[in-house]
């Protein structure tokens, strides 16, 4: 699998991480502060933090099989982000309704109008993209951790097998290894 992007992963005492500029990820809210808080009024330029094996792996250097999982993600980044933005757009009204019902009408201010799927990028931001060391059929499990104004404490997260959404929930959905393993072991 050829890939012109060659991330420079560094061990940070917990996982392997690299900041990578990927065009499909530009335009989201910039969320680089603690707990995924907004860090700029300007939209993201597409630089994201890729985390390999956010749980359950030692500090040994990444091997060629693991790099293939990372390269799969980079090669299919547009399909991954399209799955997430399409899902958020399709469910935006329901999320808004649920938050207002649960927390009151003041929550409405956290939900600006979105007219089409491209508007979704203006209401959420990427905290990290987690590539799990688990794969199925040589396709990686990818967790996308996001920040949003309506759920500042827990954020939101998506677990995907390739570009297919497996689970959506709080930010931890993106980095919990057992969720990826559970899906990988299902027939």
ChimeraX commands (.cxc) that place a marker at each C-alpha (Angstrom):
marker #1 position 0.00,0.00,0.00 radius 0.5
marker #1 position 1.73,3.19,-1.10 radius 0.5
marker #1 position 1.25,6.33,0.91 radius 0.5
marker #1 position 3.00,9.69,0.42 radius 0.5
marker #1 position 2.38,10.65,4.06 radius 0.5
marker #1 position 4.90,9.17,6.46 radius 0.5
marker #1 position 3.90,10.06,10.03 radius 0.5
marker #1 position 6.70,10.49,12.55 radius 0.5
marker #1 position 5.37,8.57,15.56 radius 0.5
marker #1 position 6.81,9.31,18.99 radius 0.5
marker #1 position 6.29,7.36,22.21 radius 0.5
marker #1 position 4.68,9.61,24.89 radius 0.5
marker #1 position 4.87,7.17,27.86 radius 0.5
marker #1 position 1.39,5.78,27.07 radius 0.5
marker #1 position 1.05,5.36,23.29 radius 0.5
marker #1 position 2.59,6.13,19.92 radius 0.5
marker #1 position 1.45,9.52,18.56 radius 0.5
marker #1 position 2.02,11.69,15.50 radius 0.5
marker #1 position 0.60,15.02,14.40 radius 0.5
marker #1 position -0.32,14.74,10.73 radius 0.5
marker #1 position -1.90,17.22,8.34 radius 0.5
marker #1 position -4.65,15.47,6.36 radius 0.5
marker #1 position -6.80,17.49,3.93 radius 0.5
marker #1 position -10.10,15.72,4.62 radius 0.5
marker #1 position -9.92,16.76,8.27 radius 0.5
marker #1 position -9.71,20.53,7.70 radius 0.5
marker #1 position -12.61,22.82,8.53 radius 0.5
marker #1 position -13.59,21.28,11.86 radius 0.5
marker #1 position -13.47,23.30,15.06 radius 0.5
marker #1 position -9.92,23.52,16.41 radius 0.5
marker #1 position -10.00,21.59,19.71 radius 0.5
marker #1 position -6.49,21.23,21.15 radius 0.5
marker #1 position -7.08,22.38,24.72 radius 0.5
marker #1 position -7.62,20.06,27.70 radius 0.5
marker #1 position -10.75,17.89,27.45 radius 0.5
marker #1 position -11.10,18.86,23.79 radius 0.5
marker #1 position -12.00,22.48,24.47 radius 0.5
marker #1 position -11.96,24.90,21.54 radius 0.5
marker #1 position -8.46,26.29,21.08 radius 0.5
marker #1 position -9.04,28.74,18.21 radius 0.5
marker #1 position -11.83,30.70,16.55 radius 0.5
marker #1 position -10.36,29.65,13.20 radius 0.5
marker #1 position -11.28,26.28,11.71 radius 0.5
marker #1 position -8.72,23.48,11.79 radius 0.5
marker #1 position -6.17,23.29,8.98 radius 0.5
marker #1 position -6.49,19.50,9.02 radius 0.5
marker #1 position -3.68,18.71,11.46 radius 0.5
marker #1 position -4.82,15.84,13.65 radius 0.5
marker #1 position -3.23,13.74,16.35 radius 0.5
marker #1 position -3.05,10.09,15.32 radius 0.5
marker #1 position -2.66,7.74,18.27 radius 0.5
marker #1 position -1.64,4.16,17.57 radius 0.5
marker #1 position -2.83,1.61,20.15 radius 0.5
marker #1 position -4.29,3.98,22.75 radius 0.5
marker #1 position -4.58,1.01,25.16 radius 0.5
marker #1 position -2.91,-2.31,25.75 radius 0.5
marker #1 position 0.40,-2.06,23.89 radius 0.5
marker #1 position 3.97,-1.62,25.04 radius 0.5
marker #1 position 6.58,0.86,23.90 radius 0.5
marker #1 position 8.27,-1.39,21.30 radius 0.5
marker #1 position 8.65,0.29,17.89 radius 0.5
marker #1 position 5.81,0.05,15.42 radius 0.5
marker #1 position 6.16,-2.92,13.10 radius 0.5
marker #1 position 5.25,-3.19,9.40 radius 0.5
marker #1 position 1.84,-4.76,10.08 radius 0.5
marker #1 position 0.94,-1.90,12.42 radius 0.5
marker #1 position 2.14,0.67,9.87 radius 0.5
marker #1 position -0.12,-1.00,7.29 radius 0.5
marker #1 position -3.11,-0.34,9.60 radius 0.5
marker #1 position -2.07,3.31,9.92 radius 0.5
marker #1 position -1.57,3.59,6.15 radius 0.5
marker #1 position -4.99,2.04,5.54 radius 0.5
marker #1 position -6.52,4.85,7.57 radius 0.5
marker #1 position -4.54,7.55,5.77 radius 0.5
marker #1 position -5.45,6.11,2.37 radius 0.5
marker #1 position -9.14,5.94,3.32 radius 0.5
marker #1 position -9.36,9.11,5.42 radius 0.5
marker #1 position -12.07,10.71,3.25 radius 0.5
marker #1 position -14.41,7.73,3.61 radius 0.5
marker #1 position -13.82,7.64,7.38 radius 0.5
marker #1 position -14.68,11.32,7.87 radius 0.5
marker #1 position -17.64,11.09,5.46 radius 0.5
marker #1 position -19.13,8.26,7.54 radius 0.5
marker #1 position -18.85,10.34,10.69 radius 0.5
marker #1 position -20.12,13.63,9.25 radius 0.5
marker #1 position -23.01,11.91,7.45 radius 0.5
marker #1 position -23.99,10.11,10.68 radius 0.5
marker #1 position -23.79,13.33,12.71 radius 0.5
marker #1 position -25.82,15.23,10.12 radius 0.5
marker #1 position -28.48,12.51,9.99 radius 0.5
marker #1 position -28.77,12.47,13.79 radius 0.5
marker #1 position -28.18,16.15,14.59 radius 0.5
marker #1 position -31.84,17.04,15.14 radius 0.5
marker #1 position -32.35,14.01,17.40 radius 0.5
marker #1 position -29.20,14.82,19.43 radius 0.5
marker #1 position -30.39,18.41,19.81 radius 0.5
marker #1 position -33.89,17.31,20.84 radius 0.5
marker #1 position -32.54,14.83,23.37 radius 0.5
marker #1 position -30.16,17.38,24.93 radius 0.5
marker #1 position -32.89,20.03,25.19 radius 0.5
marker #1 position -35.34,17.53,26.67 radius 0.5
marker #1 position -32.77,16.34,29.21 radius 0.5
marker #1 position -31.12,19.64,30.16 radius 0.5
marker #1 position -33.56,22.39,29.24 radius 0.5
marker #1 position -34.13,24.95,26.52 radius 0.5
marker #1 position -30.86,26.77,27.28 radius 0.5
marker #1 position -29.07,23.89,25.50 radius 0.5
marker #1 position -30.47,25.18,22.17 radius 0.5
marker #1 position -27.68,27.78,21.99 radius 0.5
marker #1 position -25.14,24.96,21.60 radius 0.5
marker #1 position -26.83,23.74,18.43 radius 0.5
marker #1 position -26.42,26.21,15.58 radius 0.5
marker #1 position -28.42,25.50,12.44 radius 0.5
marker #1 position -26.88,22.97,10.07 radius 0.5
marker #1 position -28.30,23.02,6.57 radius 0.5
marker #1 position -26.17,20.31,5.02 radius 0.5
marker #1 position -23.51,17.78,5.94 radius 0.5
marker #1 position -20.66,20.27,5.36 radius 0.5
marker #1 position -22.01,22.43,8.22 radius 0.5
marker #1 position -21.30,19.62,10.72 radius 0.5
marker #1 position -17.60,20.52,10.72 radius 0.5
marker #1 position -18.44,23.90,12.27 radius 0.5
marker #1 position -20.14,22.38,15.35 radius 0.5
marker #1 position -17.62,19.67,16.37 radius 0.5
marker #1 position -13.86,19.22,16.42 radius 0.5
marker #1 position -11.38,16.37,16.30 radius 0.5
marker #1 position -9.38,15.62,19.44 radius 0.5
marker #1 position -7.62,12.51,18.14 radius 0.5
marker #1 position -7.84,9.64,15.71 radius 0.5
marker #1 position -7.02,6.36,17.43 radius 0.5
marker #1 position -5.86,3.43,15.34 radius 0.5
marker #1 position -6.31,0.27,17.38 radius 0.5
marker #1 position -3.88,-2.63,17.11 radius 0.5
marker #1 position -6.92,-4.78,16.35 radius 0.5
marker #1 position -8.02,-5.48,12.80 radius 0.5
marker #1 position -10.45,-7.73,11.00 radius 0.5
marker #1 position -9.89,-8.77,7.37 radius 0.5
marker #1 position -6.78,-6.51,7.39 radius 0.5
marker #1 position -8.98,-3.46,8.03 radius 0.5
marker #1 position -8.21,-1.49,11.21 radius 0.5
marker #1 position -10.50,-0.41,13.98 radius 0.5
marker #1 position -10.41,3.38,14.14 radius 0.5
marker #1 position -11.65,5.52,16.98 radius 0.5
marker #1 position -12.36,9.20,16.41 radius 0.5
marker #1 position -12.53,11.27,19.58 radius 0.5
marker #1 position -14.38,14.55,19.17 radius 0.5
marker #1 position -15.31,17.60,21.17 radius 0.5
marker #1 position -18.65,19.38,20.98 radius 0.5
marker #1 position -20.21,22.31,22.83 radius 0.5
marker #1 position -23.25,20.38,24.04 radius 0.5
marker #1 position -21.18,17.73,25.86 radius 0.5
marker #1 position -18.05,19.45,27.16 radius 0.5
marker #1 position -17.26,16.88,29.86 radius 0.5
marker #1 position -17.64,13.60,27.95 radius 0.5
marker #1 position -17.33,14.72,24.33 radius 0.5
marker #1 position -18.26,12.19,21.69 radius 0.5
marker #1 position -16.54,9.28,20.09 radius 0.5
marker #1 position -16.96,6.92,17.19 radius 0.5
marker #1 position -15.51,3.45,16.74 radius 0.5
marker #1 position -15.28,2.34,13.14 radius 0.5
marker #1 position -14.18,-0.83,11.41 radius 0.5
marker #1 position -12.60,0.80,8.41 radius 0.5
marker #1 position -15.18,3.36,7.36 radius 0.5
marker #1 position -18.19,1.57,8.89 radius 0.5
marker #1 position -19.40,2.93,12.21 radius 0.5
marker #1 position -19.52,0.18,14.84 radius 0.5
marker #1 position -20.40,2.27,17.89 radius 0.5
marker #1 position -21.08,5.92,18.79 radius 0.5
marker #1 position -21.06,7.35,22.29 radius 0.5
marker #1 position -18.90,9.38,24.64 radius 0.5
marker #1 position -15.28,10.20,23.82 radius 0.5
marker #1 position -14.10,6.95,25.44 radius 0.5
marker #1 position -15.84,5.00,22.65 radius 0.5
marker #1 position -12.93,6.08,20.44 radius 0.5
marker #1 position -10.11,4.64,22.54 radius 0.5
marker #1 position -11.46,1.65,24.46 radius 0.5
marker #1 position -9.62,-1.41,23.16 radius 0.5
marker #1 position -12.22,-3.88,24.46 radius 0.5
marker #1 position -14.89,-2.37,22.17 radius 0.5
marker #1 position -12.73,-3.01,19.11 radius 0.5
marker #1 position -11.85,-6.50,20.31 radius 0.5
marker #1 position -15.49,-7.33,20.99 radius 0.5
marker #1 position -16.55,-6.37,17.46 radius 0.5
marker #1 position -13.54,-8.11,15.88 radius 0.5
marker #1 position -14.47,-11.34,17.65 radius 0.5
marker #1 position -18.11,-11.28,16.57 radius 0.5
marker #1 position -18.92,-13.39,13.52 radius 0.5
marker link #1:1,2 radius 0.2
marker link #1:2,3 radius 0.2
marker link #1:3,4 radius 0.2
marker link #1:4,5 radius 0.2
marker link #1:5,6 radius 0.2
marker link #1:6,7 radius 0.2
marker link #1:7,8 radius 0.2
marker link #1:8,9 radius 0.2
marker link #1:9,10 radius 0.2
marker link #1:10,11 radius 0.2
marker link #1:11,12 radius 0.2
marker link #1:12,13 radius 0.2
marker link #1:13,14 radius 0.2
marker link #1:14,15 radius 0.2
marker link #1:15,16 radius 0.2
marker link #1:16,17 radius 0.2
marker link #1:17,18 radius 0.2
marker link #1:18,19 radius 0.2
marker link #1:19,20 radius 0.2
marker link #1:20,21 radius 0.2
marker link #1:21,22 radius 0.2
marker link #1:22,23 radius 0.2
marker link #1:23,24 radius 0.2
marker link #1:24,25 radius 0.2
marker link #1:25,26 radius 0.2
marker link #1:26,27 radius 0.2
marker link #1:27,28 radius 0.2
marker link #1:28,29 radius 0.2
marker link #1:29,30 radius 0.2
marker link #1:30,31 radius 0.2
marker link #1:31,32 radius 0.2
marker link #1:32,33 radius 0.2
marker link #1:33,34 radius 0.2
marker link #1:34,35 radius 0.2
marker link #1:35,36 radius 0.2
marker link #1:36,37 radius 0.2
marker link #1:37,38 radius 0.2
marker link #1:38,39 radius 0.2
marker link #1:39,40 radius 0.2
marker link #1:40,41 radius 0.2
marker link #1:41,42 radius 0.2
marker link #1:42,43 radius 0.2
marker link #1:43,44 radius 0.2
marker link #1:44,45 radius 0.2
marker link #1:45,46 radius 0.2
marker link #1:46,47 radius 0.2
marker link #1:47,48 radius 0.2
marker link #1:48,49 radius 0.2
marker link #1:49,50 radius 0.2
marker link #1:50,51 radius 0.2
marker link #1:51,52 radius 0.2
marker link #1:52,53 radius 0.2
marker link #1:53,54 radius 0.2
marker link #1:54,55 radius 0.2
marker link #1:55,56 radius 0.2
marker link #1:56,57 radius 0.2
marker link #1:57,58 radius 0.2
marker link #1:58,59 radius 0.2
marker link #1:59,60 radius 0.2
marker link #1:60,61 radius 0.2
marker link #1:61,62 radius 0.2
marker link #1:62,63 radius 0.2
marker link #1:63,64 radius 0.2
marker link #1:64,65 radius 0.2
marker link #1:65,66 radius 0.2
marker link #1:66,67 radius 0.2
marker link #1:67,68 radius 0.2
marker link #1:68,69 radius 0.2
marker link #1:69,70 radius 0.2
marker link #1:70,71 radius 0.2
marker link #1:71,72 radius 0.2
marker link #1:72,73 radius 0.2
marker link #1:73,74 radius 0.2
marker link #1:74,75 radius 0.2
marker link #1:75,76 radius 0.2
marker link #1:76,77 radius 0.2
marker link #1:77,78 radius 0.2
marker link #1:78,79 radius 0.2
marker link #1:79,80 radius 0.2
marker link #1:80,81 radius 0.2
marker link #1:81,82 radius 0.2
marker link #1:82,83 radius 0.2
marker link #1:83,84 radius 0.2
marker link #1:84,85 radius 0.2
marker link #1:85,86 radius 0.2
marker link #1:86,87 radius 0.2
marker link #1:87,88 radius 0.2
marker link #1:88,89 radius 0.2
marker link #1:89,90 radius 0.2
marker link #1:90,91 radius 0.2
marker link #1:91,92 radius 0.2
marker link #1:92,93 radius 0.2
marker link #1:93,94 radius 0.2
marker link #1:94,95 radius 0.2
marker link #1:95,96 radius 0.2
marker link #1:96,97 radius 0.2
marker link #1:97,98 radius 0.2
marker link #1:98,99 radius 0.2
marker link #1:99,100 radius 0.2
marker link #1:100,101 radius 0.2
marker link #1:101,102 radius 0.2
marker link #1:102,103 radius 0.2
marker link #1:103,104 radius 0.2
marker link #1:104,105 radius 0.2
marker link #1:105,106 radius 0.2
marker link #1:106,107 radius 0.2
marker link #1:107,108 radius 0.2
marker link #1:108,109 radius 0.2
marker link #1:109,110 radius 0.2
marker link #1:110,111 radius 0.2
marker link #1:111,112 radius 0.2
marker link #1:112,113 radius 0.2
marker link #1:113,114 radius 0.2
marker link #1:114,115 radius 0.2
marker link #1:115,116 radius 0.2
marker link #1:116,117 radius 0.2
marker link #1:117,118 radius 0.2
marker link #1:118,119 radius 0.2
marker link #1:119,120 radius 0.2
marker link #1:120,121 radius 0.2
marker link #1:121,122 radius 0.2
marker link #1:122,123 radius 0.2
marker link #1:123,124 radius 0.2
marker link #1:124,125 radius 0.2
marker link #1:125,126 radius 0.2
marker link #1:126,127 radius 0.2
marker link #1:127,128 radius 0.2
marker link #1:128,129 radius 0.2
marker link #1:129,130 radius 0.2
marker link #1:130,131 radius 0.2
marker link #1:131,132 radius 0.2
marker link #1:132,133 radius 0.2
marker link #1:133,134 radius 0.2
marker link #1:134,135 radius 0.2
marker link #1:135,136 radius 0.2
marker link #1:136,137 radius 0.2
marker link #1:137,138 radius 0.2
marker link #1:138,139 radius 0.2
marker link #1:139,140 radius 0.2
marker link #1:140,141 radius 0.2
marker link #1:141,142 radius 0.2
marker link #1:142,143 radius 0.2
marker link #1:143,144 radius 0.2
marker link #1:144,145 radius 0.2
marker link #1:145,146 radius 0.2
marker link #1:146,147 radius 0.2
marker link #1:147,148 radius 0.2
marker link #1:148,149 radius 0.2
marker link #1:149,150 radius 0.2
marker link #1:150,151 radius 0.2
marker link #1:151,152 radius 0.2
marker link #1:152,153 radius 0.2
marker link #1:153,154 radius 0.2
marker link #1:154,155 radius 0.2
marker link #1:155,156 radius 0.2
marker link #1:156,157 radius 0.2
marker link #1:157,158 radius 0.2
marker link #1:158,159 radius 0.2
marker link #1:159,160 radius 0.2
marker link #1:160,161 radius 0.2
marker link #1:161,162 radius 0.2
marker link #1:162,163 radius 0.2
marker link #1:163,164 radius 0.2
marker link #1:164,165 radius 0.2
marker link #1:165,166 radius 0.2
marker link #1:166,167 radius 0.2
marker link #1:167,168 radius 0.2
marker link #1:168,169 radius 0.2
marker link #1:169,170 radius 0.2
marker link #1:170,171 radius 0.2
marker link #1:171,172 radius 0.2
marker link #1:172,173 radius 0.2
marker link #1:173,174 radius 0.2
marker link #1:174,175 radius 0.2
marker link #1:175,176 radius 0.2
marker link #1:176,177 radius 0.2
marker link #1:177,178 radius 0.2
marker link #1:178,179 radius 0.2
marker link #1:179,180 radius 0.2
marker link #1:180,181 radius 0.2
marker link #1:181,182 radius 0.2
marker link #1:182,183 radius 0.2
marker link #1:183,184 radius 0.2
marker link #1:184,185 radius 0.2
marker link #1:185,186 radius 0.2
marker link #1:186,187 radius 0.2
view
